[in-house]
Amino acid sequence: MSDKYETLETLKGNKVLDLNEYLQKQEDDLFHFKQQFNGQTATDEKFFKSKELEHRAQQDLVRSWLDHLGEKSSFMHEYNIKLVVSKNSD
């Protein structure tokens, strides 16, 4: 869901990524993809394990940012977390 800060950043030409939505979509996509492969081979299992570890690493990175900001909660969904990307205005 867009808020006034996201709208402002978008109007300035910046890109905004809602990290909660992004991480939840990744988790949901992996879950649905896993359900499609009932008879998993060793290769499938290795692929899914790799994706799960990648997803966990991304969550850990966001949690470390929250810790750095003094927010000690381990529940990211309690926060409205956005990533704003803009080009340097050298």
C-alpha positions as CSV (number, residue, x, y, z in Angstrom):
1,M,0.0,0.0,0.0
2,S,1.3,3.4,-0.9
3,D,1.7,6.1,1.6
4,K,2.5,9.9,1.3
5,Y,6.2,9.4,1.6
6,E,6.3,6.7,-1.1
7,T,4.2,8.9,-3.3
8,L,6.5,11.9,-2.7
9,E,9.6,9.8,-3.5
10,T,8.0,8.4,-6.6
11,L,7.1,11.9,-7.8
12,K,10.8,12.9,-7.3
13,G,11.7,10.1,-9.7
14,N,13.0,7.6,-7.1
15,K,12.2,3.9,-7.0
16,V,10.4,2.6,-3.9
17,L,10.3,-1.1,-2.9
18,D,8.0,-2.3,-0.1
19,L,10.3,-4.9,1.5
20,N,7.5,-6.6,3.5
21,E,5.5,-7.2,0.3
22,Y,8.6,-8.3,-1.6
23,L,9.7,-10.8,1.0
24,Q,6.2,-12.1,1.6
25,K,5.7,-12.6,-2.2
26,Q,9.0,-14.5,-2.4
27,E,7.9,-16.7,0.5
28,D,4.5,-17.3,-1.1
29,D,5.9,-18.0,-4.5
30,L,8.4,-20.6,-3.1
31,F,5.6,-22.3,-1.1
32,H,3.4,-22.6,-4.2
33,F,6.3,-23.7,-6.4
34,K,7.2,-26.4,-3.9
35,Q,3.6,-27.7,-3.9
36,Q,3.8,-28.2,-7.6
37,F,6.7,-30.7,-7.2
38,N,5.3,-33.5,-5.1
39,G,8.0,-36.1,-6.0
40,Q,11.0,-34.0,-5.3
41,T,14.4,-35.2,-6.6
42,A,17.7,-34.4,-4.9
43,T,18.2,-31.6,-7.4
44,D,14.8,-30.1,-6.6
45,E,15.5,-30.3,-2.8
46,K,18.9,-28.6,-3.3
47,F,17.2,-25.8,-5.3
48,F,14.5,-25.2,-2.7
49,K,17.0,-25.3,0.1
50,S,19.1,-22.7,-1.7
51,K,16.1,-20.4,-2.2
52,E,15.1,-20.8,1.4
53,L,18.6,-19.9,2.6
54,E,18.6,-16.9,0.2
55,H,15.2,-15.7,1.6
56,R,16.4,-16.1,5.2
57,A,19.6,-14.1,4.4
58,Q,17.5,-11.3,3.0
59,Q,15.3,-11.3,6.1
60,D,18.3,-11.3,8.4
61,L,19.8,-8.3,6.5
62,V,16.6,-6.3,7.0
63,R,16.5,-7.4,10.7
64,S,20.1,-6.2,11.1
65,W,19.1,-2.8,9.6
66,L,16.3,-2.6,12.2
67,D,18.7,-3.5,15.0
68,H,21.0,-0.7,13.8
69,L,18.1,1.7,14.0
70,G,17.5,0.6,17.6
71,E,14.4,-1.4,16.7
72,K,14.9,-4.7,18.5
73,S,11.7,-6.5,17.5
74,S,12.2,-9.6,15.4
75,F,8.8,-9.2,13.8
76,M,9.4,-7.3,10.6
77,H,5.7,-7.1,9.8
78,E,5.3,-4.7,12.7
79,Y,7.2,-2.1,10.6
80,N,6.5,-0.3,7.4
81,I,9.8,-1.0,5.6
82,K,10.5,0.7,2.3
83,L,13.7,0.8,0.3
84,V,14.1,4.1,-1.6
85,V,16.6,4.1,-4.5
86,S,17.7,7.2,-6.2
87,K,20.5,8.1,-8.5
88,N,23.4,10.3,-7.2
89,S,22.9,13.9,-8.2
90,D,26.6,14.5,-8.7
